């Protein structure tokens, strides 16, 4: 376990993380710090605990939206796959019909 010093909303925190996760933790803390700065600029002075709760809610909302988009995309995949399979089946059927038509024409020419 490693101790990492991070800064969020102009306040330092010492956080423990697994070895090798330090850079990710710093990236995430910078993201939260940036969001806190943006929110503070938008709403004005609020107590730090409230600011951090509001940042947490904003990030949770973004995460929920991202998850919903992922689920919607996953739901589209079977529909797209089905459409592709139908299109392929139609192409195969069209090829077979074309070959049968050619055979019929050949047989008709022979009968004449």
DRENLO-880433 format. One record per residue (C-alpha): chain; x, y, z; residue in three letters. Coordinates in pm, 1 decimal. Layout:
! DRENLO-880433
<atom><kette>A</kette><east>X</east><north>Y</north><up>Z</up><rest>ALA</rest></atom>
...
This chain:
! DRENLO-880433
<atom><kette>A</kette><east>0.0</east><north>0.0</north><up>0.0</up><rest>UNK</rest></atom>
<atom><kette>A</kette><east>118.0</east><north>346.7</north><up>-87.0</up><rest>UNK</rest></atom>
<atom><kette>A</kette><east>34.0</east><north>687.1</north><up>60.4</up><rest>UNK</rest></atom>
<atom><kette>A</kette><east>-42.6</east><north>959.3</north><up>-194.5</up><rest>UNK</rest></atom>
<atom><kette>A</kette><east>-95.5</east><north>1328.0</north><up>-123.9</up><rest>UNK</rest></atom>
<atom><kette>A</kette><east>-375.0</east><north>1479.7</north><up>-331.4</up><rest>UNK</rest></atom>
<atom><kette>A</kette><east>-543.1</east><north>1819.5</north><up>-338.9</up><rest>UNK</rest></atom>
<atom><kette>A</kette><east>-913.5</east><north>1870.1</north><up>-393.5</up><rest>UNK</rest></atom>
<atom><kette>A</kette><east>-1081.7</east><north>2208.9</north><up>-351.6</up><rest>UNK</rest></atom>
<atom><kette>A</kette><east>-758.3</east><north>2363.5</north><up>-225.3</up><rest>UNK</rest></atom>
<atom><kette>A</kette><east>-731.1</east><north>2113.5</north><up>58.0</up><rest>UNK</rest></atom>
<atom><kette>A</kette><east>-471.0</east><north>1839.8</north><up>87.0</up><rest>UNK</rest></atom>
<atom><kette>A</kette><east>-556.2</east><north>1479.3</north><up>166.3</up><rest>UNK</rest></atom>
<atom><kette>A</kette><east>-334.9</east><north>1180.4</north><up>227.9</up><rest>UNK</rest></atom>
<atom><kette>A</kette><east>-488.2</east><north>874.5</north><up>66.2</up><rest>UNK</rest></atom>
<atom><kette>A</kette><east>-377.1</east><north>512.3</north><up>63.8</up><rest>UNK</rest></atom>
<atom><kette>A</kette><east>-390.6</east><north>307.7</north><up>-254.7</up><rest>UNK</rest></atom>
<atom><kette>A</kette><east>-257.7</east><north>-19.3</north><up>-393.3</up><rest>UNK</rest></atom>
<atom><kette>A</kette><east>95.6</east><north>-16.7</north><up>-525.7</up><rest>UNK</rest></atom>
<atom><kette>A</kette><east>98.9</east><north>88.7</north><up>-889.8</up><rest>UNK</rest></atom>
<atom><kette>A</kette><east>-226.4</east><north>286.5</north><up>-862.9</up><rest>UNK</rest></atom>
<atom><kette>A</kette><east>-65.5</east><north>615.7</north><up>-761.6</up><rest>UNK</rest></atom>
<atom><kette>A</kette><east>-79.9</east><north>778.7</north><up>-1104.8</up><rest>UNK</rest></atom>
<atom><kette>A</kette><east>-445.5</east><north>684.7</north><up>-1150.2</up><rest>UNK</rest></atom>
<atom><kette>A</kette><east>-530.9</east><north>823.5</north><up>-807.6</up><rest>UNK</rest></atom>
<atom><kette>A</kette><east>-356.0</east><north>1151.4</north><up>-890.8</up><rest>UNK</rest></atom>
<atom><kette>A</kette><east>-543.3</east><north>1172.5</north><up>-1225.3</up><rest>UNK</rest></atom>
<atom><kette>A</kette><east>-875.7</east><north>1111.6</north><up>-1052.1</up><rest>UNK</rest></atom>
<atom><kette>A</kette><east>-800.7</east><north>1368.0</north><up>-781.9</up><rest>UNK</rest></atom>
<atom><kette>A</kette><east>-714.5</east><north>1627.2</north><up>-1047.1</up><rest>UNK</rest></atom>
<atom><kette>A</kette><east>-1044.1</east><north>1552.9</north><up>-1220.1</up><rest>UNK</rest></atom>
<atom><kette>A</kette><east>-1235.4</east><north>1601.4</north><up>-893.7</up><rest>UNK</rest></atom>
<atom><kette>A</kette><east>-1038.9</east><north>1915.4</north><up>-812.9</up><rest>UNK</rest></atom>
<atom><kette>A</kette><east>-1122.5</east><north>2057.3</north><up>-1154.6</up><rest>UNK</rest></atom>
<atom><kette>A</kette><east>-1491.1</east><north>1973.6</north><up>-1110.6</up><rest>UNK</rest></atom>
<atom><kette>A</kette><east>-1487.9</east><north>2132.1</north><up>-764.2</up><rest>UNK</rest></atom>
<atom><kette>A</kette><east>-1331.3</east><north>2449.3</north><up>-904.3</up><rest>UNK</rest></atom>
<atom><kette>A</kette><east>-1589.2</east><north>2467.1</north><up>-1184.3</up><rest>UNK</rest></atom>
<atom><kette>A</kette><east>-1875.5</east><north>2411.0</north><up>-944.4</up><rest>UNK</rest></atom>
<atom><kette>A</kette><east>-1745.2</east><north>2666.5</north><up>-694.6</up><rest>UNK</rest></atom>
<atom><kette>A</kette><east>-1715.6</east><north>2921.9</north><up>-975.8</up><rest>UNK</rest></atom>
<atom><kette>A</kette><east>-2072.1</east><north>2848.1</north><up>-1083.7</up><rest>UNK</rest></atom>
<atom><kette>A</kette><east>-2247.8</east><north>2847.8</north><up>-744.8</up><rest>UNK</rest></atom>
<atom><kette>A</kette><east>-2023.7</east><north>3074.5</north><up>-542.0</up><rest>UNK</rest></atom>
<atom><kette>A</kette><east>-1897.2</east><north>3018.0</north><up>-190.4</up><rest>UNK</rest></atom>
<atom><kette>A</kette><east>-2039.6</east><north>2709.4</north><up>-21.1</up><rest>UNK</rest></atom>
<atom><kette>A</kette><east>-1906.9</east><north>2513.2</north><up>274.4</up><rest>UNK</rest></atom>
<atom><kette>A</kette><east>-1639.7</east><north>2262.5</north><up>169.2</up><rest>UNK</rest></atom>
<atom><kette>A</kette><east>-1834.4</east><north>1951.5</north><up>276.8</up><rest>UNK</rest></atom>
<atom><kette>A</kette><east>-2134.5</east><north>2065.2</north><up>73.2</up><rest>UNK</rest></atom>
<atom><kette>A</kette><east>-1911.4</east><north>2142.9</north><up>-225.9</up><rest>UNK</rest></atom>
<atom><kette>A</kette><east>-1760.5</east><north>1794.3</north><up>-213.5</up><rest>UNK</rest></atom>
<atom><kette>A</kette><east>-2105.5</east><north>1634.6</north><up>-183.6</up><rest>UNK</rest></atom>
<atom><kette>A</kette><east>-2223.6</east><north>1835.5</north><up>-483.8</up><rest>UNK</rest></atom>
<atom><kette>A</kette><east>-1915.9</east><north>1730.7</north><up>-684.3</up><rest>UNK</rest></atom>
<atom><kette>A</kette><east>-1979.7</east><north>1368.7</north><up>-589.0</up><rest>UNK</rest></atom>
<atom><kette>A</kette><east>-2339.4</east><north>1398.5</north><up>-705.7</up><rest>UNK</rest></atom>
<atom><kette>A</kette><east>-2237.5</east><north>1556.9</north><up>-1036.1</up><rest>UNK</rest></atom>
<atom><kette>A</kette><east>-1981.6</east><north>1284.4</north><up>-1103.0</up><rest>UNK</rest></atom>
<atom><kette>A</kette><east>-2233.1</east><north>1014.4</north><up>-1000.9</up><rest>UNK</rest></atom>
<atom><kette>A</kette><east>-2484.5</east><north>1166.7</north><up>-1243.1</up><rest>UNK</rest></atom>
<atom><kette>A</kette><east>-2228.1</east><north>1162.3</north><up>-1524.8</up><rest>UNK</rest></atom>
<atom><kette>A</kette><east>-2147.8</east><north>799.9</north><up>-1442.7</up><rest>UNK</rest></atom>
<atom><kette>A</kette><east>-2517.0</east><north>705.3</north><up>-1445.6</up><rest>UNK</rest></atom>
<atom><kette>A</kette><east>-2562.4</east><north>872.3</north><up>-1785.2</up><rest>UNK</rest></atom>
<atom><kette>A</kette><east>-2255.8</east><north>693.5</north><up>-1922.6</up><rest>UNK</rest></atom>
<atom><kette>A</kette><east>-2385.4</east><north>359.1</north><up>-1796.5</up><rest>UNK</rest></atom>
<atom><kette>A</kette><east>-2725.6</east><north>423.6</north><up>-1954.8</up><rest>UNK</rest></atom>
<atom><kette>A</kette><east>-2556.8</east><north>503.8</north><up>-2287.2</up><rest>UNK</rest></atom>
<atom><kette>A</kette><east>-2352.6</east><north>183.6</north><up>-2266.3</up><rest>UNK</rest></atom>
<atom><kette>A</kette><east>-2664.8</east><north>-22.5</north><up>-2194.2</up><rest>UNK</rest></atom>
<atom><kette>A</kette><east>-2847.3</east><north>142.2</north><up>-2484.8</up><rest>UNK</rest></atom>
<atom><kette>A</kette><east>-2554.1</east><north>65.6</north><up>-2714.6</up><rest>UNK</rest></atom>
<atom><kette>A</kette><east>-2549.0</east><north>-295.2</north><up>-2594.9</up><rest>UNK</rest></atom>
<atom><kette>A</kette><east>-2920.3</east><north>-326.1</north><up>-2664.7</up><rest>UNK</rest></atom>
<atom><kette>A</kette><east>-2864.4</east><north>-201.3</north><up>-3020.7</up><rest>UNK</rest></atom>
<atom><kette>A</kette><east>-2599.6</east><north>-461.9</north><up>-3098.9</up><rest>UNK</rest></atom>
<atom><kette>A</kette><east>-2838.4</east><north>-760.3</north><up>-3123.9</up><rest>UNK</rest></atom>
<atom><kette>A</kette><east>-3077.0</east><north>-552.3</north><up>-3335.0</up><rest>UNK</rest></atom>
<atom><kette>A</kette><east>-2792.3</east><north>-451.6</north><up>-3567.3</up><rest>UNK</rest></atom>
<atom><kette>A</kette><east>-2666.3</east><north>-809.1</north><up>-3575.7</up><rest>UNK</rest></atom>
<atom><kette>A</kette><east>-3015.7</east><north>-932.2</north><up>-3664.2</up><rest>UNK</rest></atom>
<atom><kette>A</kette><east>-3041.9</east><north>-674.4</north><up>-3942.6</up><rest>UNK</rest></atom>
<atom><kette>A</kette><east>-2703.0</east><north>-781.1</north><up>-4077.6</up><rest>UNK</rest></atom>
<atom><kette>A</kette><east>-2803.6</east><north>-1147.6</north><up>-4065.9</up><rest>UNK</rest></atom>
<atom><kette>A</kette><east>-3132.2</east><north>-1066.9</north><up>-4244.7</up><rest>UNK</rest></atom>
<atom><kette>A</kette><east>-2949.3</east><north>-867.2</north><up>-4510.1</up><rest>UNK</rest></atom>
<atom><kette>A</kette><east>-2699.5</east><north>-1149.6</north><up>-4560.3</up><rest>UNK</rest></atom>
<atom><kette>A</kette><east>-2982.7</east><north>-1403.4</north><up>-4585.8</up><rest>UNK</rest></atom>
<atom><kette>A</kette><east>-3157.8</east><north>-1183.1</north><up>-4840.8</up><rest>UNK</rest></atom>
<atom><kette>A</kette><east>-2834.0</east><north>-1157.7</north><up>-5043.0</up><rest>UNK</rest></atom>
<atom><kette>A</kette><east>-2791.8</east><north>-1534.8</north><up>-5037.0</up><rest>UNK</rest></atom>
<atom><kette>A</kette><east>-3154.4</east><north>-1583.9</north><up>-5137.2</up><rest>UNK</rest></atom>
<atom><kette>A</kette><east>-3116.2</east><north>-1331.4</north><up>-5421.0</up><rest>UNK</rest></atom>
<atom><kette>A</kette><east>-2806.3</east><north>-1515.0</north><up>-5547.5</up><rest>UNK</rest></atom>
<atom><kette>A</kette><east>-2989.8</east><north>-1848.2</north><up>-5542.7</up><rest>UNK</rest></atom>
<atom><kette>A</kette><east>-3287.2</east><north>-1701.3</north><up>-5723.4</up><rest>UNK</rest></atom>
<atom><kette>A</kette><east>-3052.8</east><north>-1554.3</north><up>-5986.4</up><rest>UNK</rest></atom>
<atom><kette>A</kette><east>-2884.6</east><north>-1893.0</north><up>-6035.9</up><rest>UNK</rest></atom>
<atom><kette>A</kette><east>-3222.7</east><north>-2065.0</north><up>-6064.8</up><rest>UNK</rest></atom>
<atom><kette>A</kette><east>-3335.2</east><north>-1805.3</north><up>-6319.0</up><rest>UNK</rest></atom>
<atom><kette>A</kette><east>-3019.7</east><north>-1868.7</north><up>-6522.4</up><rest>UNK</rest></atom>
<atom><kette>A</kette><east>-3083.8</east><north>-2244.2</north><up>-6511.5</up><rest>UNK</rest></atom>
<atom><kette>A</kette><east>-3442.9</east><north>-2194.1</north><up>-6621.9</up><rest>UNK</rest></atom>
<atom><kette>A</kette><east>-3326.2</east><north>-1975.6</north><up>-6911.1</up><rest>UNK</rest></atom>
<atom><kette>A</kette><east>-3068.5</east><north>-2235.9</north><up>-7008.1</up><rest>UNK</rest></atom>
<atom><kette>A</kette><east>-3331.8</east><north>-2510.9</north><up>-7000.3</up><rest>UNK</rest></atom>
<atom><kette>A</kette><east>-3573.1</east><north>-2292.5</north><up>-7198.5</up><rest>UNK</rest></atom>
<atom><kette>A</kette><east>-3302.5</east><north>-2230.6</north><up>-7462.7</up><rest>UNK</rest></atom>
<atom><kette>A</kette><east>-3238.7</east><north>-2604.8</north><up>-7490.4</up><rest>UNK</rest></atom>
<atom><kette>A</kette><east>-3609.4</east><north>-2678.8</north><up>-7530.0</up><rest>UNK</rest></atom>
<atom><kette>A</kette><east>-3637.3</east><north>-2435.8</north><up>-7819.0</up><rest>UNK</rest></atom>
